[in-house]
Amino acid sequence: MPDHHIPLYPECSYHVFNRAIGNEKLFRSEENYRFFLANLAKHILPVAGIFTYSLLPNHFHLLIRTRDEKQLIAHFERKKKKEFDQNIYSLPEFIMEQFSNWFNSYTKAFNKRYGRKGALFMDYTKRSIVENDSDFASFVFYIHKNAVHHGLCNRIGEWKHDGYKSLLSERPTHLLRSEVISWFGSKELFMKFHDQPVELKQVDFKLNL
């Protein structure tokens, strides 16, 4: 099954990815990054907790865990103002609807800000399910190394627009910080895990932004 067709079921963890169409950018300013995260909190946090993320100029990555069935149904009924009937409605479809709402809200504001028209994101949001502990660690590292991989910074932790520093900080965060750090055992072990080498992308990514 293509990864963009994997359903987002309750209480499952996924790596989620999308990018801008063509040669467009998702983010042209610091304001764009802030607004994107604010919209993420508004539309996605009610249906999924977020382990970490990375926002790059033309794409983003998330590592999420969907809420349990009870929480999702409660949010569905608050939002739709009607009772959830499993014979009529689908929770995976409802979760994806929230992603669509997030993208549409951001695109509308982005288009207004820059005087553009039309779609901004690719039609399909790719996702891969986290099946085991090894997958979880691999996705965390993959997301945090992404800016280094694309030549946007030299070391993990230098990129401003990912969750690495927030996971190590004591400041309030929407991220599932305690769960991530507990999985690695400690902040020190979390940092040590990220010391492994990062393979650089062969093409000059910056030229394609």
PyRosetta script that sets phi, psi and omega in degrees:
from pyrosetta import init, pose_from_sequence

init()
pose = pose_from_sequence("MPDHHIPLYPECSYHVFNRAIGNEKLFRSEENYRFFLANLAKHILPVAGIFTYSLLPNHFHLLIRTRDEKQLIAHFERKKKKEFDQNIYSLPEFIMEQFSNWFNSYTKAFNKRYGRKGALFMDYTKRSIVENDSDFASFVFYIHKNAVHHGLCNRIGEWKHDGYKSLLSERPTHLLRSEVISWFGSKELFMKFHDQPVELKQVDFKLNL")
pose.set_psi(1, 128.2)
pose.set_omega(1, 178.4)
pose.set_phi(2, -56.0)
pose.set_psi(2, 144.9)
pose.set_omega(2, -173.6)
pose.set_phi(3, -66.5)
pose.set_psi(3, -21.5)
pose.set_omega(3, 178.2)
pose.set_phi(4, -79.9)
pose.set_psi(4, -1.7)
pose.set_omega(4, 177.3)
pose.set_phi(5, -107.4)
pose.set_psi(5, 1.3)
pose.set_omega(5, 178.5)
pose.set_phi(6, -67.6)
pose.set_psi(6, 122.3)
pose.set_omega(6, 179.5)
pose.set_phi(7, -67.0)
pose.set_psi(7, 148.0)
pose.set_omega(7, 175.3)
pose.set_phi(8, -94.9)
pose.set_psi(8, 94.6)
pose.set_omega(8, -177.2)
pose.set_phi(9, -84.0)
pose.set_psi(9, 157.8)
pose.set_omega(9, 176.8)
pose.set_phi(10, -59.9)
pose.set_psi(10, 145.6)
pose.set_omega(10, 175.2)
pose.set_phi(11, 55.7)
pose.set_psi(11, 40.9)
pose.set_omega(11, 174.4)
pose.set_phi(12, -127.1)
pose.set_psi(12, 154.4)
pose.set_omega(12, -179.6)
pose.set_phi(13, -106.7)
pose.set_psi(13, 141.7)
pose.set_omega(13, -175.3)
pose.set_phi(14, -142.6)
pose.set_psi(14, 147.9)
pose.set_omega(14, 164.6)
pose.set_phi(15, -93.0)
pose.set_psi(15, 125.2)
pose.set_omega(15, -176.1)
pose.set_phi(16, -119.8)
pose.set_psi(16, 135.0)
pose.set_omega(16, -176.0)
pose.set_phi(17, -139.3)
pose.set_psi(17, 140.2)
pose.set_omega(17, 168.5)
pose.set_phi(18, -151.8)
pose.set_psi(18, 162.8)
pose.set_omega(18, -177.1)
pose.set_phi(19, -142.7)
pose.set_psi(19, 168.4)
pose.set_omega(19, 177.1)
pose.set_phi(20, -74.2)
pose.set_psi(20, 153.7)
pose.set_omega(20, 177.4)
pose.set_phi(21, -72.7)
pose.set_psi(21, 148.1)
pose.set_omega(21, 174.9)
pose.set_phi(22, 51.2)
pose.set_psi(22, -131.1)
pose.set_omega(22, 180.0)
pose.set_phi(23, -100.2)
pose.set_psi(23, 16.5)
pose.set_omega(23, -179.9)
pose.set_phi(24, -69.3)
pose.set_psi(24, 161.1)
pose.set_omega(24, 170.7)
pose.set_phi(25, -108.6)
pose.set_psi(25, 146.5)
pose.set_omega(25, 171.0)
pose.set_phi(26, -82.9)
pose.set_psi(26, -28.3)
pose.set_omega(26, -173.7)
pose.set_phi(27, -132.6)
pose.set_psi(27, 122.8)
pose.set_omega(27, 177.5)
pose.set_phi(28, -112.3)
pose.set_psi(28, -11.7)
pose.set_omega(28, -176.7)
pose.set_phi(29, -151.3)
pose.set_psi(29, 166.8)
pose.set_omega(29, 175.5)
pose.set_phi(30, -61.1)
pose.set_psi(30, -34.9)
pose.set_omega(30, 178.3)
pose.set_phi(31, -59.8)
pose.set_psi(31, -39.5)
pose.set_omega(31, 178.7)
pose.set_phi(32, -60.8)
pose.set_psi(32, -44.8)
pose.set_omega(32, 179.4)
pose.set_phi(33, -60.7)
pose.set_psi(33, -44.5)
pose.set_omega(33, -179.0)
pose.set_phi(34, -64.5)
pose.set_psi(34, -44.0)
pose.set_omega(34, -178.5)
pose.set_phi(35, -66.0)
pose.set_psi(35, -38.3)
pose.set_omega(35, 178.8)
pose.set_phi(36, -60.4)
pose.set_psi(36, -44.6)
pose.set_omega(36, 179.3)
pose.set_phi(37, -68.4)
pose.set_psi(37, -36.5)
pose.set_omega(37, 177.1)
pose.set_phi(38, -63.7)
pose.set_psi(38, -40.8)
pose.set_omega(38, 177.8)
pose.set_phi(39, -69.5)
pose.set_psi(39, -34.5)
pose.set_omega(39, 174.5)
pose.set_phi(40, -58.5)
pose.set_psi(40, -48.1)
pose.set_omega(40, 179.7)
pose.set_phi(41, -61.2)
pose.set_psi(41, -40.4)
pose.set_omega(41, -177.4)
pose.set_phi(42, -67.0)
pose.set_psi(42, -45.9)
pose.set_omega(42, -171.2)
pose.set_phi(43, -95.6)
pose.set_psi(43, -32.5)
pose.set_omega(43, -171.8)
pose.set_phi(44, -99.6)
pose.set_psi(44, -36.9)
pose.set_omega(44, -178.1)
pose.set_phi(45, -56.5)
pose.set_psi(45, -34.1)
pose.set_omega(45, 176.9)
pose.set_phi(46, -64.5)
pose.set_psi(46, -21.5)
pose.set_omega(46, -177.3)
pose.set_phi(47, -113.9)
pose.set_psi(47, -10.8)
pose.set_omega(47, -178.2)
pose.set_phi(48, -157.5)
pose.set_psi(48, 139.6)
pose.set_omega(48, 169.0)
pose.set_phi(49, -82.8)
pose.set_psi(49, 154.2)
pose.set_omega(49, -175.6)
pose.set_phi(50, -117.6)
pose.set_psi(50, 120.7)
pose.set_omega(50, 176.0)
pose.set_phi(51, -76.2)
pose.set_psi(51, -49.9)
pose.set_omega(51, 177.3)
pose.set_phi(52, -163.9)
pose.set_psi(52, 177.7)
pose.set_omega(52, -175.8)
pose.set_phi(53, -157.8)
pose.set_psi(53, 166.5)
pose.set_omega(53, 169.0)
pose.set_phi(54, -148.2)
pose.set_psi(54, 128.8)
pose.set_omega(54, 178.0)
pose.set_phi(55, -113.1)
pose.set_psi(55, 119.1)
pose.set_omega(55, 176.2)
pose.set_phi(56, -114.5)
pose.set_psi(56, 163.5)
pose.set_omega(56, -172.1)
pose.set_phi(57, -50.4)
pose.set_psi(57, -35.9)
pose.set_omega(57, -177.8)
pose.set_phi(58, -120.7)
pose.set_psi(58, 9.5)
pose.set_omega(58, 176.4)
pose.set_phi(59, -161.9)
pose.set_psi(59, 170.9)
pose.set_omega(59, 178.1)
pose.set_phi(60, -143.5)
pose.set_psi(60, 159.0)
pose.set_omega(60, 174.4)
pose.set_phi(61, -130.1)
pose.set_psi(61, 141.8)
pose.set_omega(61, 172.8)
pose.set_phi(62, -130.4)
pose.set_psi(62, 148.9)
pose.set_omega(62, 167.4)
pose.set_phi(63, -120.9)
pose.set_psi(63, 115.6)
pose.set_omega(63, -170.5)
pose.set_phi(64, -127.6)
pose.set_psi(64, 162.9)
pose.set_omega(64, 166.5)
pose.set_phi(65, -129.7)
pose.set_psi(65, 121.6)
pose.set_omega(65, -178.6)
pose.set_phi(66, -67.5)
pose.set_psi(66, 150.0)
pose.set_omega(66, 179.5)
pose.set_phi(67, -66.6)
pose.set_psi(67, 165.8)
pose.set_omega(67, 178.8)
pose.set_phi(68, -75.5)
pose.set_psi(68, 168.1)
pose.set_omega(68, -174.3)
pose.set_phi(69, -58.0)
pose.set_psi(69, -42.1)
pose.set_omega(69, -178.8)
pose.set_phi(70, -61.9)
pose.set_psi(70, -44.0)
pose.set_omega(70, 178.9)
pose.set_phi(71, -65.5)
pose.set_psi(71, -40.7)
pose.set_omega(71, -179.3)
pose.set_phi(72, -66.5)
pose.set_psi(72, -42.1)
pose.set_omega(72, 179.0)
pose.set_phi(73, -64.4)
pose.set_psi(73, -41.4)
pose.set_omega(73, 179.3)
pose.set_phi(74, -61.8)
pose.set_psi(74, -41.2)
pose.set_omega(74, 179.3)
pose.set_phi(75, -69.0)
pose.set_psi(75, -40.0)
pose.set_omega(75, 176.4)
pose.set_phi(76, -56.2)
pose.set_psi(76, -47.8)
pose.set_omega(76, -175.4)
pose.set_phi(77, -70.5)
pose.set_psi(77, -33.3)
pose.set_omega(77, 174.9)
pose.set_phi(78, -67.4)
pose.set_psi(78, -43.2)
pose.set_omega(78, -174.6)
pose.set_phi(79, -75.3)
pose.set_psi(79, -43.1)
pose.set_omega(79, -176.0)
pose.set_phi(80, -88.0)
pose.set_psi(80, -16.3)
pose.set_omega(80, -177.6)
pose.set_phi(81, 57.1)
pose.set_psi(81, 41.2)
pose.set_omega(81, 174.4)
pose.set_phi(82, -155.0)
pose.set_psi(82, 160.8)
pose.set_omega(82, -177.3)
pose.set_phi(83, -73.2)
pose.set_psi(83, 140.4)
pose.set_omega(83, 177.4)
pose.set_phi(84, -78.5)
pose.set_psi(84, 127.2)
pose.set_omega(84, 177.5)
pose.set_phi(85, -121.2)
pose.set_psi(85, 113.0)
pose.set_omega(85, -176.1)
pose.set_phi(86, -65.7)
pose.set_psi(86, -15.5)
pose.set_omega(86, 176.4)
pose.set_phi(87, -79.8)
pose.set_psi(87, -14.4)
pose.set_omega(87, -177.9)
pose.set_phi(88, -114.3)
pose.set_psi(88, -42.0)
pose.set_omega(88, -172.6)
pose.set_phi(89, -110.0)
pose.set_psi(89, 159.1)
pose.set_omega(89, -178.7)
pose.set_phi(90, -124.8)
pose.set_psi(90, 126.9)
pose.set_omega(90, 177.9)
pose.set_phi(91, -65.6)
pose.set_psi(91, -42.4)
pose.set_omega(91, 174.9)
pose.set_phi(92, -57.3)
pose.set_psi(92, -39.0)
pose.set_omega(92, 177.9)
pose.set_phi(93, -67.9)
pose.set_psi(93, -36.8)
pose.set_omega(93, 178.0)
pose.set_phi(94, -64.9)
pose.set_psi(94, -41.0)
pose.set_omega(94, 177.8)
pose.set_phi(95, -61.8)
pose.set_psi(95, -46.9)
pose.set_omega(95, 179.7)
pose.set_phi(96, -65.0)
pose.set_psi(96, -30.2)
pose.set_omega(96, 176.5)
pose.set_phi(97, -62.2)
pose.set_psi(97, -35.1)
pose.set_omega(97, 178.7)
pose.set_phi(98, -68.5)
pose.set_psi(98, -35.7)
pose.set_omega(98, 174.4)
pose.set_phi(99, -64.1)
pose.set_psi(99, -42.4)
pose.set_omega(99, 178.1)
pose.set_phi(100, -61.7)
pose.set_psi(100, -41.3)
pose.set_omega(100, 178.6)
pose.set_phi(101, -62.7)
pose.set_psi(101, -40.2)
pose.set_omega(101, 177.9)
pose.set_phi(102, -61.0)
pose.set_psi(102, -50.8)
pose.set_omega(102, -179.0)
pose.set_phi(103, -62.8)
pose.set_psi(103, -42.5)
pose.set_omega(103, -178.1)
pose.set_phi(104, -65.4)
pose.set_psi(104, -40.8)
pose.set_omega(104, 178.9)
pose.set_phi(105, -63.3)
pose.set_psi(105, -45.1)
pose.set_omega(105, 179.8)
pose.set_phi(106, -65.4)
pose.set_psi(106, -44.4)
pose.set_omega(106, -178.8)
pose.set_phi(107, -60.9)
pose.set_psi(107, -42.5)
pose.set_omega(107, -180.0)
pose.set_phi(108, -60.0)
pose.set_psi(108, -46.1)
pose.set_omega(108, 179.8)
pose.set_phi(109, -68.2)
pose.set_psi(109, -40.8)
pose.set_omega(109, -179.8)
pose.set_phi(110, -63.3)
pose.set_psi(110, -45.4)
pose.set_omega(110, -179.7)
pose.set_phi(111, -63.0)
pose.set_psi(111, -40.6)
pose.set_omega(111, 178.7)
pose.set_phi(112, -65.0)
pose.set_psi(112, -41.8)
pose.set_omega(112, -178.0)
pose.set_phi(113, -65.5)
pose.set_psi(113, -38.0)
pose.set_omega(113, -173.5)
pose.set_phi(114, -110.9)
pose.set_psi(114, 8.8)
pose.set_omega(114, 175.7)
pose.set_phi(115, 63.2)
pose.set_psi(115, 36.2)
pose.set_omega(115, 178.6)
pose.set_phi(116, -111.9)
pose.set_psi(116, 170.5)
pose.set_omega(116, 179.8)
pose.set_phi(117, -132.7)
pose.set_psi(117, 158.0)
pose.set_omega(117, 172.2)
pose.set_phi(118, 92.0)
pose.set_psi(118, -175.3)
pose.set_omega(118, -176.5)
pose.set_phi(119, -66.5)
pose.set_psi(119, 153.3)
pose.set_omega(119, 177.1)
pose.set_phi(120, -118.4)
pose.set_psi(120, -36.5)
pose.set_omega(120, -178.0)
pose.set_phi(121, -99.2)
pose.set_psi(121, 155.3)
pose.set_omega(121, 171.4)
pose.set_phi(122, -61.7)
pose.set_psi(122, 151.7)
pose.set_omega(122, -176.9)
pose.set_phi(123, -61.1)
pose.set_psi(123, -38.3)
pose.set_omega(123, -173.9)
pose.set_phi(124, -106.8)
pose.set_psi(124, 129.5)
pose.set_omega(124, 173.5)
pose.set_phi(125, -91.2)
pose.set_psi(125, 115.4)
pose.set_omega(125, -178.3)
pose.set_phi(126, -76.5)
pose.set_psi(126, 144.7)
pose.set_omega(126, 176.9)
pose.set_phi(127, -149.5)
pose.set_psi(127, 146.6)
pose.set_omega(127, 177.8)
pose.set_phi(128, -129.3)
pose.set_psi(128, 133.4)
pose.set_omega(128, -178.3)
pose.set_phi(129, -79.1)
pose.set_psi(129, 142.7)
pose.set_omega(129, 175.2)
pose.set_phi(130, -86.6)
pose.set_psi(130, 110.2)
pose.set_omega(130, -172.9)
pose.set_phi(131, -95.1)
pose.set_psi(131, -20.7)
pose.set_omega(131, -177.1)
pose.set_phi(132, -158.2)
pose.set_psi(132, 178.9)
pose.set_omega(132, -178.0)
pose.set_phi(133, -62.3)
pose.set_psi(133, -37.0)
pose.set_omega(133, 179.7)
pose.set_phi(134, -62.9)
pose.set_psi(134, -42.2)
pose.set_omega(134, 176.8)
pose.set_phi(135, -59.3)
pose.set_psi(135, -44.7)
pose.set_omega(135, -177.4)
pose.set_phi(136, -59.0)
pose.set_psi(136, -50.6)
pose.set_omega(136, -179.8)
pose.set_phi(137, -61.3)
pose.set_psi(137, -41.7)
pose.set_omega(137, -179.1)
pose.set_phi(138, -63.2)
pose.set_psi(138, -42.6)
pose.set_omega(138, -179.7)
pose.set_phi(139, -68.8)
pose.set_psi(139, -39.8)
pose.set_omega(139, 177.1)
pose.set_phi(140, -58.3)
pose.set_psi(140, -48.8)
pose.set_omega(140, -179.8)
pose.set_phi(141, -64.7)
pose.set_psi(141, -44.3)
pose.set_omega(141, -178.8)
pose.set_phi(142, -57.7)
pose.set_psi(142, -43.8)
pose.set_omega(142, -178.8)
pose.set_phi(143, -67.2)
pose.set_psi(143, -44.3)
pose.set_omega(143, -177.5)
pose.set_phi(144, -73.2)
pose.set_psi(144, -23.8)
pose.set_omega(144, 179.7)
pose.set_phi(145, -87.7)
pose.set_psi(145, -6.4)
pose.set_omega(145, -168.4)
pose.set_phi(146, -58.5)
pose.set_psi(146, -43.2)
pose.set_omega(146, -179.2)
pose.set_phi(147, -66.7)
pose.set_psi(147, -35.1)
pose.set_omega(147, 176.4)
pose.set_phi(148, -68.2)
pose.set_psi(148, -45.7)
pose.set_omega(148, -179.8)
pose.set_phi(149, -54.3)
pose.set_psi(149, -37.1)
pose.set_omega(149, -177.7)
pose.set_phi(150, -94.2)
pose.set_psi(150, 9.2)
pose.set_omega(150, 174.7)
pose.set_phi(151, 75.2)
pose.set_psi(151, 21.2)
pose.set_omega(151, -178.9)
pose.set_phi(152, -89.8)
pose.set_psi(152, -14.6)
pose.set_omega(152, 174.5)
pose.set_phi(153, -158.3)
pose.set_psi(153, 173.8)
pose.set_omega(153, -174.0)
pose.set_phi(154, -97.7)
pose.set_psi(154, -27.2)
pose.set_omega(154, -174.9)
pose.set_phi(155, -139.4)
pose.set_psi(155, 148.9)
pose.set_omega(155, 172.5)
pose.set_phi(156, -60.2)
pose.set_psi(156, 133.3)
pose.set_omega(156, -177.6)
pose.set_phi(157, 104.7)
pose.set_psi(157, -14.0)
pose.set_omega(157, 179.9)
pose.set_phi(158, -86.6)
pose.set_psi(158, -25.7)
pose.set_omega(158, -176.9)
pose.set_phi(159, -74.6)
pose.set_psi(159, 130.6)
pose.set_omega(159, -175.4)
pose.set_phi(160, -73.3)
pose.set_psi(160, -22.6)
pose.set_omega(160, -166.3)
pose.set_phi(161, -111.3)
pose.set_psi(161, 44.4)
pose.set_omega(161, 170.2)
pose.set_phi(162, -139.3)
pose.set_psi(162, 179.2)
pose.set_omega(162, -172.1)
pose.set_phi(163, -89.4)
pose.set_psi(163, -0.6)
pose.set_omega(163, -172.8)
pose.set_phi(164, -56.9)
pose.set_psi(164, -54.5)
pose.set_omega(164, -177.8)
pose.set_phi(165, -66.1)
pose.set_psi(165, -35.6)
pose.set_omega(165, 179.2)
pose.set_phi(166, -64.3)
pose.set_psi(166, -35.5)
pose.set_omega(166, 179.5)
pose.set_phi(167, -68.9)
pose.set_psi(167, -26.1)
pose.set_omega(167, 179.3)
pose.set_phi(168, -92.6)
pose.set_psi(168, -15.0)
pose.set_omega(168, -176.4)
pose.set_phi(169, -78.7)
pose.set_psi(169, 167.2)
pose.set_omega(169, 172.2)
pose.set_phi(170, -101.9)
pose.set_psi(170, -1.4)
pose.set_omega(170, -177.4)
pose.set_phi(171, -74.9)
pose.set_psi(171, 154.1)
pose.set_omega(171, 178.6)
pose.set_phi(172, -56.3)
pose.set_psi(172, 142.5)
pose.set_omega(172, -179.3)
pose.set_phi(173, -150.1)
pose.set_psi(173, 153.0)
pose.set_omega(173, 172.7)
pose.set_phi(174, -80.7)
pose.set_psi(174, -13.6)
pose.set_omega(174, -176.9)
pose.set_phi(175, -70.7)
pose.set_psi(175, 154.9)
pose.set_omega(175, 176.5)
pose.set_phi(176, -80.9)
pose.set_psi(176, 63.2)
pose.set_omega(176, -171.7)
pose.set_phi(177, -58.8)
pose.set_psi(177, -51.6)
pose.set_omega(177, -175.0)
pose.set_phi(178, -61.6)
pose.set_psi(178, -35.4)
pose.set_omega(178, 179.4)
pose.set_phi(179, -69.1)
pose.set_psi(179, -40.5)
pose.set_omega(179, 180.0)
pose.set_phi(180, -66.4)
pose.set_psi(180, -50.2)
pose.set_omega(180, -177.9)
pose.set_phi(181, -64.1)
pose.set_psi(181, -40.1)
pose.set_omega(181, 178.2)
pose.set_phi(182, -62.8)
pose.set_psi(182, -35.4)
pose.set_omega(182, 179.6)
pose.set_phi(183, -61.7)
pose.set_psi(183, -41.3)
pose.set_omega(183, -179.6)
pose.set_phi(184, -80.4)
pose.set_psi(184, -18.6)
pose.set_omega(184, 177.1)
pose.set_phi(185, 108.2)
pose.set_psi(185, -34.9)
pose.set_omega(185, 178.8)
pose.set_phi(186, -171.7)
pose.set_psi(186, 167.0)
pose.set_omega(186, 176.2)
pose.set_phi(187, -63.6)
pose.set_psi(187, -36.4)
pose.set_omega(187, -180.0)
pose.set_phi(188, -63.3)
pose.set_psi(188, -44.2)
pose.set_omega(188, 179.3)
pose.set_phi(189, -69.7)
pose.set_psi(189, -33.5)
pose.set_omega(189, 175.4)
pose.set_phi(190, -60.4)
pose.set_psi(190, -47.0)
pose.set_omega(190, -180.0)
pose.set_phi(191, -67.0)
pose.set_psi(191, -40.0)
pose.set_omega(191, 179.9)
pose.set_phi(192, -62.1)
pose.set_psi(192, -40.8)
pose.set_omega(192, 178.4)
pose.set_phi(193, -58.7)
pose.set_psi(193, -34.8)
pose.set_omega(193, -177.8)
pose.set_phi(194, -83.4)
pose.set_psi(194, 1.9)
pose.set_omega(194, 177.6)
pose.set_phi(195, -79.8)
pose.set_psi(195, -8.3)
pose.set_omega(195, -179.0)
pose.set_phi(196, -65.3)
pose.set_psi(196, 153.2)
pose.set_omega(196, -174.9)
pose.set_phi(197, -65.7)
pose.set_psi(197, 150.5)
pose.set_omega(197, 179.0)
pose.set_phi(198, -112.4)
pose.set_psi(198, 126.0)
pose.set_omega(198, 176.9)
pose.set_phi(199, -77.9)
pose.set_psi(199, 128.8)
pose.set_omega(199, 179.9)
pose.set_phi(200, -82.9)
pose.set_psi(200, 144.2)
pose.set_omega(200, 177.5)
pose.set_phi(201, -66.7)
pose.set_psi(201, 139.7)
pose.set_omega(201, -174.0)
pose.set_phi(202, -69.4)
pose.set_psi(202, -41.6)
pose.set_omega(202, -179.8)
pose.set_phi(203, -80.3)
pose.set_psi(203, 157.9)
pose.set_omega(203, 178.2)
pose.set_phi(204, -80.0)
pose.set_psi(204, 98.3)
pose.set_omega(204, -176.6)
pose.set_phi(205, -58.5)
pose.set_psi(205, -36.7)
pose.set_omega(205, -175.5)
pose.set_phi(206, -61.2)
pose.set_psi(206, -31.1)
pose.set_omega(206, -179.4)
pose.set_phi(207, -70.9)
pose.set_psi(207, -15.9)
pose.set_omega(207, -177.8)
pose.set_phi(208, -103.1)
pose.set_psi(208, 7.7)
pose.set_omega(208, -177.5)
pose.set_phi(209, -84.1)
pose.dump_pdb("model.pdb")
